[in-house]
C-alpha cells in the first residue's frame, strides 16, 4: 500500500509540473484524476495523517471567499495550510491539493487541510476526509441541471453529516432555514452563526427567495427581518419552528459600500472585530463563518480578527484592476441570489453605472439560463450609463435587460468577450469604474485576457 501511494503521489506531482510548464493549466485537477486511478485510497491515506485535521466548506454561495478568509486566519495563527486555493472543488481537485502538499511517502507538508467543496461532491469529501470542521454557508437554487432541487441537496448533506464522528464540529448558518434544519439530531458538536444587528438594510422579497415556508408544517414563515433572499430572522406561527439562537453572531455591522464592512462578532471566546474588505451583506456572512472556524479551532479572537481583516478577494469574486485610467470591478455571478446581491451592492452608491455582463452556458456555468429571469434586473432600469452584454448567451441577456426596463439604446451586444471588454472600457469615462459581471467560465476567460496583458497573475499563483 505504501509503494502504491508513493507512486500515485510521484505521478501527481509530475503531472502538476508538466501541466504548468506546458501552459495547459495550473495542475489543479488533472493530477488528482491520475492519483485516484493509481491509488483510490490516496485522499483518505494522506488526510488521516494531517496533524490538525481537515476543514470542509460547502454551500451555494461564498465557498471560495470563506475558505480564503479561513486560510488567512489559520496562517496568522502560525498553521501551515493545505488549501485548494484555486477553487478546484471536486474530488480530483482535493486529491491534487493533497499530493502537491505531501511527501512521496504521503506525509502531509502542512498542519491543517482546508477544502472548498462542490455541493454535490460534499458527501464524498466527508467520507474520504473525515473532517474536523464542516461549514455550510447557505442553500439556494443553482444549476438545476447539475444539482437538482435544493431539497435533494439538503437531504444528502444531512445524511453525510450524520456519519461524522462525535469529535467533529459543524458550523451552520442559523439565518438560512434549510441550513439550520440540518443541525438537530447530529451526533457531533453543532455551532450556529447569524446576524443579530437588525439595523442593516434588508429586502422586502425577491424573485429568488427559496425557503419562505416552514420545513416542518408548510405554513409561511413570518420574518422579523430579511437580509437577502430567504436569509433572516424567521419563525412559523403555526408549529413554532424558529431560527435557532446563534452561538456566534454579528452584533454590530457598518456597510461601507464597495469598500467592505466593519464587523463585530460575539463568540464564546470573546468579541472579534475586523473590517472585511469585500462588499455586501453576503460577505458579512462569509466572514462570520470564517470567524466561526477560528473559534472552533480554538484560535484567539485578536488573531481571528487580524486574519480576516487582511483577507483579499479570491480571484474573480471581487477583483479590482486598473486599466487605461479606469477601474475594473469584477464580481462573479452564478445564480439569482448571488446576482441580486451583487446588483444591490454596486447600486447602493448614487449615479449611473458602467456595466458589462457576460453569460456563458457551459457545464461549469449551468446549461440552463432560465435563471436569468429570476434575477432582479429591474434594479438597473434608469441606473446604467450603458450595458455591454457578451458571452455565449449574450442575446438572452439583452432580451432580459430589455424586459427589465433598461433602455434598449443603452444595451450593446458583442458575443466576443475580448471585443466586448474593449468596447466597455471605451464607453467608460476615465476615472470611473466599469463593473464586470461574468459567469464562471466567462470570468476565467476575462481573467486570462487580463493575465496576458500583464494586469493579473494566473489564478494558481493568486
N, C-alpha and C positions, 0 to 999 in steps of 0.2 A: 504493500500500500504506500510506503514511504517513497519508493522508487517511482511509482505511478504519479504521485503528487508532484515530485520533483521534476519529472518530465513535462507534466502539464504546466507547471509554473515557468519552466525554462522556455517552452514553446510560446506561452502567452507573452512573456517579456520580449521575446524576439519579434513576435507579431506586432507589438506596440512600436518598437524601434523601426521596423520595416515600414509600417503604415505612415509614421510621421516623416521618415526620410524620403519616402516616395511622394509625399504631399497628398495622400488619398484619405486623410482623416487624422484624428487625434489619438487613434488607438484606444478608444473608449468603449467599443462594443465588440468588434471582430475578435480580439484576443479572448474575450470571455466565451464566445461560441466555441473556439478551439479548445480552451481549457476544459469546458464541460464535456466535450466529446472524449478527450483523453482521460479525464477523471471526473465523473459525475458527482463525486462527493467532495470536490475541491473546496466549495464555498463553506460547507459545514466544517471541514477539517481545519481551515485557516481561521474561521470565525470563532471556533471553540477555544483558540489559543490567545485571542485578544484580551489583554490583561483587564481592562475596564469594561469589556463587553461592547455591544453594538447599540446604536440608536437608529431607529427607523422612523421616517416621516412620510406620511401619505395624506391624501386629500385631493379634492378637485383643484383648488387654487392655493397657491402660496408655498408649495413644497420646496422649490428651489431657493426662494428667498429665505424661508425659515431655516433650512439646513445651513445656508451660508452664515446666517446670524449665529446659529449654534456653533458652527466651526470657529467663528471669531472668538466667542466667549470661552470655548474649550481651550483654544490656543492661549488666551490670556491667563488661563488657569495653569499653564505650563504643560498641557497634554499634547501629545503628538496625535494628529487626527488622520485617519484613513477615510477619505471622503470622495464620493463620486461627484466631484465638483463640477464636471462638465454638464451634469444633468442627464447622463445616460442611466435611466432609472428602471430599466427592465433587468431581468436576472443576468443576462450576459454583461450588462454594464457593471453590475455589482461584482461579478466574477472578475472582470477586468481590473477593477479598483483593487480588489484583494490581492491578485497576483502581482500587480505592479507595486504593491506595498508589502511584499513578503520576500523572505529569503528563498533560495532554491529549495530548501527543505520545508518550506511552508510556515516558517516562523514570522509572525507579523512584525513589521517595522513601524509600529505605532502603538499607542496606549488605548485608543478607543476607535471603534468603527462608526461612521456616520453616513447614512444612506437615505437619499431621497428615493422613494419607491412609487412606481406607477400604481394606480388604483387597482387594476386587475392583477398585477403581479404581487400585491401585498401578501396574500396567503402563502405564496411560495417563499417569499422573503422571510416571513415569520418562521416558517417551518425550518428553513435552512440556517438562518442566522440566530434563532432563539434570542431575540434582542433583550437587552436590559431595560430599555425605554422605548415605547412606541408613542408617537404623536399623531393624532388625527385632527386635521385642521378644519375641514368643512366638507359638505357633500351637496353638489349641485348637478343639474343636468349638464353633461359634457360628452360630446362624441358618442351619441346613442348607437351609432353603427359599430362602435368598438365595445362599449361598456354595458349597453342596455340601460334599463331604468335604474334610478337611484335605490329603489327597494332591493334590487338584486345585489348591488354592491354592499349595502348596509348588512345584508344577510351573510354574505361571505366574510365580511370583516368581523362580524360578531362571532362567527364560528372559529375564525383564526385566533382572535383574542382569547377565546375560551381555552385554547391549547397552551397559553403562556404559563410558565412556572410561577409560583407564588412570589418569587423574588423579583419579578418584573414590575415595572410601573407603566401605566397607560395614562397619557395626558389627553383629555377630551375637551372640546370646545363646548362649554355649558350653554352658549347662546345659539347653537345650532341644534334644533330639536332631534334630528336624526343622529347626529354625532353623540349627543348627550344620552340618547336611548341605549347606546352600546355599553354603558357603564354598569348598570345593575346586574348582579349575579356573577360578575367576573371574580375569579379566584385570586387575582393578583391585586396589587395596590392601584387605586384609581385616583387621579387628581383632575379636578375640573378647573378650567380657566375661562374668564369672561370679562366684559367691560361693565363696570358699575357707574361710571361717570355718565349720567343721563343728560348732561348739558350738551353733549356732542350732537351735531346736526344729524338727523336721521332721514328716513324716507317714509312716504305715505303709501307705498305699494309699488310693485314693479311687474312688468311682463314676465320677469324671470324668477319670481318667487315660487319655490317648490314645496315647502313644508309648512303651510299655514293651517294644517288640520291636525288634530290630535292623533298621535300614533297609536293610542290605546282605544279610543272610542269613536274617532272620526269626526267629532264636533270641531267647529272652527276655533283656533286659538285666539285668545284675547292678548294683544300685545300692549305692554306699558310703554315700550319704546322699540322702534325698529331701526337698527343701524344701517343695514342694507339687505336687500332681498328678504329672506326669512330669518335673518340673524338679529336677535334681540332678546328682550325680556318677555317671555310668553307664559301663559297658563291656560288650562282648559277649565272653563266654568262648569262643564258637565261632569267630568270624572275626577277633577282635582289634580291631574298631571301638570307639573310646572317645571320651570327651569331649575336645575339643581344649584345650590349655593356654591359659588366658585371658591376653590382653595387659593387660587391666585387671581387677583383682579386689578384692573386698571381703575385707580381711584381718582386720577386726575389726568386729563389729556388736553393739550392745546394743539390744534391743527395749524400748520404753518404753510398751507398751500402746497405747491410742488416741491418745497424745500424739505418737507417731512413733518414730524410731530414731536412735541415734548411730552414725555410719558412718565407717570409714577405708578408703580405696581406694588401692591401689598402682598406679602408672602409669609410663609411660616418662618423663614429665615430673616425676615425684616423687609423694609421697604427698598425697592430697587428703582433708581432714577436714571433716565437716559434720554437722549434725543435720537430718534430713528431718522435716518437721512433719506428715506424713500417715502413718497406721499401716500395719503389715503387712509381711511379707517381700516381697510383690509390689511394694510401693512402694520397698523397698530396691533391687530390680532396676531399677525406673524411674529412680531417682536415679543408679544406676550407668551406665545407658545415657546419661543426660544428661551425666554426667561424661565419658563416652567421646567425646561430641561436642565437649566443650570441649578435650579432648586432641587430637582430630583437627583442630580449628580452630587449634591452637597457643596456646590461652589458658592463662595461668599457673595453677598449682594453687590458689593462695590465692583468686584471682578466681572460679574454678570452684566452690570450696567455699562462698564467700560467697554466690554467686548461688543455689545450690541451697538453702542454709540459709535464705534469705529468701523462698523459694517459699511461696505459699499455695495451697490446694487449688483445682482447677478446679471450675467451677460444677456442682453436683450430684454430684460424685465423692466428696468428703468435705467436706461443709459443715456448719457449726455455727451455729445460730440460737437466740437467747434468745426464749422465747415463754411468757408467763404464768407466769413463775417456773420454767420447765423449760428444759432444753437439748435442742434438736432436733439429732440427729446423722444427717445424710442421706448415704447411700452408694449410688451407682448399682450395680445388679445386672443382668447381661445374659446370663450363661451359667453353666454348672455350676461351672467352676473359679473364676471371679470370686466367685460367690455363696459357695462354700465358704470362700474366703479371708476374705471379709467376716465370715462367721459365726465363723470361728476367731478372728479379731482381736477382735471385740466380746465373745467369751466367755472370753478369756484372764483377764479380771478376775473375781473372785468375785461371787456374788449373782445374784438374779433380774433379768432384763432386761425392759424395756418395749419391745415390738416392734410395728411396723406394716409390713406387706408389701403392695406394690401391684403387681399383674401386669396388664399390657396385652398384647395380641397384634396390634397394628398392624404395618404393614410395617417400621417402624424398630426395633420390638422383636423381630421374628421372629414369624411367624404360627403356628408350631408350638410349643406349650408343653409338649410331652412331655419337654423338657429338665429340667423341674422334678423329674422322678423320678430324675435323675442327681445332684441336689444332696443333700448330707448333712444334711438337716433333722433327722435323728435327734439331732444335736448339741443341738437346742433342747429335747428332752424333759427335763422336770424343771428347766429353766433359765429359764423365762419366767414373769413375773407375769401377762401377757396377750399375746395375738397378735391384733391387728386386721388383717383382710385386706380388700383393696379392689381396684378396677380392673375391667377387662372380664372378667378370668378369676379373680375373687375366689373363686368356688365351687371351682374347680380347686385353688387354693392351699389352701383349707380342707381339702379331702379329702387333699391331700398331707401336711399337718401332722398330720392325724388318724392316717394310716398311719405317720407317723414317730414316733408315740408321745406327741405333745403332747396333754395332757388336753383333751377336747372342750369342757369347760366354760370353758376359758380362751381359746377361739377365737371371735372375733366377726366376722361377715361384714357388710360395708357396701359396696355397689358404688359408691356416690357418694363420690368422693375427698374432697371438702370435708367432708362429714358424717363420714367415717371419721377424718379428721385431728382434727376437733373431739372425737370420741369418744375417740381415743387420747390426746389431751392431757389430757382429763378423767380418764382412767384412770391417768395417770402422776402419782405423788406429787410435790408441789412440791420443787424442789431436785434432782430426779433427771433422768436422760437418757431421752428417747424416741428409739429407733433407727428411722429411716425407711429402708426398703429398697425402692426403686422400680425398675422397668424404665425404659427411656429416655423414652418418651412420657409415662409416669406421672410421672417426675421433672420433666419440663417443666411438666406440669400442676400439680404440687405447688409448683414454684418460682413459677409465675405467680400462684398464690394468695398466696404469701408476699410477692411483689413488690407485689401490690395492697394488701396490708396494711401495706406500708412496711418489712418486715423484711429484704428483699433488694433488690439492684439488678438491673435487667434483664440477661440474660446477655451482650448485646453491649456493656454498659458495665462488665462484670466484669473 
